[in-house]
Amino acid sequence: MGVGDKFSNKAEELGGRAKESAGAASGDRDLQAEGQADQGKAGIKQGAEKLKDKANEAASKLTGNDKA
């Protein structure tokens, strides 16, 4: 995944935080839960992104195609 995906995932996380805060401030538990769910999805995507990056680094080292 590229930089655009990373920004998109971070934006989803921040949007989720905003929804959670708005829900908490207004007493809207559904909005608060939706915000928490958005943050969870973004966290999963970010974790998968990191795992993929590490796998690509390891593959590059094994094949001798590393840039370092």
C-alpha positions as CSV (number, residue, x, y, z in Angstrom):
1,M,0.0,0.0,0.0
2,G,1.1,3.5,-0.7
3,V,1.3,6.7,1.1
4,G,-2.2,7.6,0.0
5,D,-3.5,4.5,1.8
6,K,-1.6,5.5,4.9
7,F,-3.1,9.0,4.9
8,S,-6.6,7.5,4.3
9,N,-6.3,5.2,7.2
10,K,-5.1,8.0,9.5
11,A,-8.0,10.2,8.3
12,E,-10.4,7.4,9.1
13,E,-8.9,7.1,12.6
14,L,-9.1,10.8,13.2
15,G,-12.7,10.9,11.9
16,G,-13.6,8.1,14.3
17,R,-12.1,10.0,17.2
18,A,-14.2,13.1,16.2
19,K,-17.4,11.0,16.0
20,E,-16.6,9.4,19.3
21,S,-16.0,12.8,21.0
22,A,-19.1,14.3,19.4
23,G,-21.2,11.3,20.5
24,A,-19.8,11.5,24.1
25,A,-20.5,15.3,24.2
26,S,-24.0,15.0,23.0
27,G,-24.9,11.8,24.7
28,D,-25.4,10.0,21.4
29,R,-24.2,6.5,22.2
30,D,-24.7,5.2,18.7
31,L,-22.5,8.0,17.3
32,Q,-19.9,7.3,20.0
33,A,-19.9,3.6,19.1
34,E,-19.7,4.3,15.4
35,G,-16.6,6.4,16.1
36,Q,-15.0,3.6,18.1
37,A,-15.7,1.2,15.3
38,D,-14.1,3.5,12.8
39,Q,-11.0,3.8,14.9
40,G,-10.9,0.0,15.2
41,K,-11.1,-0.5,11.5
42,A,-8.4,2.1,10.9
43,G,-6.2,0.4,13.5
44,I,-6.6,-3.0,11.8
45,K,-5.8,-1.4,8.4
46,Q,-2.7,0.3,9.8
47,G,-1.5,-3.0,11.4
48,A,-1.9,-4.8,8.1
49,E,0.0,-2.0,6.4
50,K,2.9,-2.4,8.8
51,L,2.9,-6.1,8.5
52,K,3.0,-5.8,4.7
53,D,5.8,-3.3,4.8
54,K,7.8,-5.7,7.1
55,A,7.1,-8.6,4.8
56,N,8.3,-6.6,1.8
57,E,11.5,-5.6,3.6
58,A,12.2,-9.2,4.5
59,A,11.6,-10.4,1.0
60,S,13.9,-7.7,-0.4
61,K,16.7,-8.7,1.9
62,L,16.2,-12.4,1.0
63,T,16.3,-11.7,-2.7
64,G,19.1,-9.2,-2.5
65,N,17.0,-6.4,-3.8
66,D,17.2,-4.3,-0.6
67,K,18.0,-0.6,-1.1
68,A,20.3,-0.3,1.9
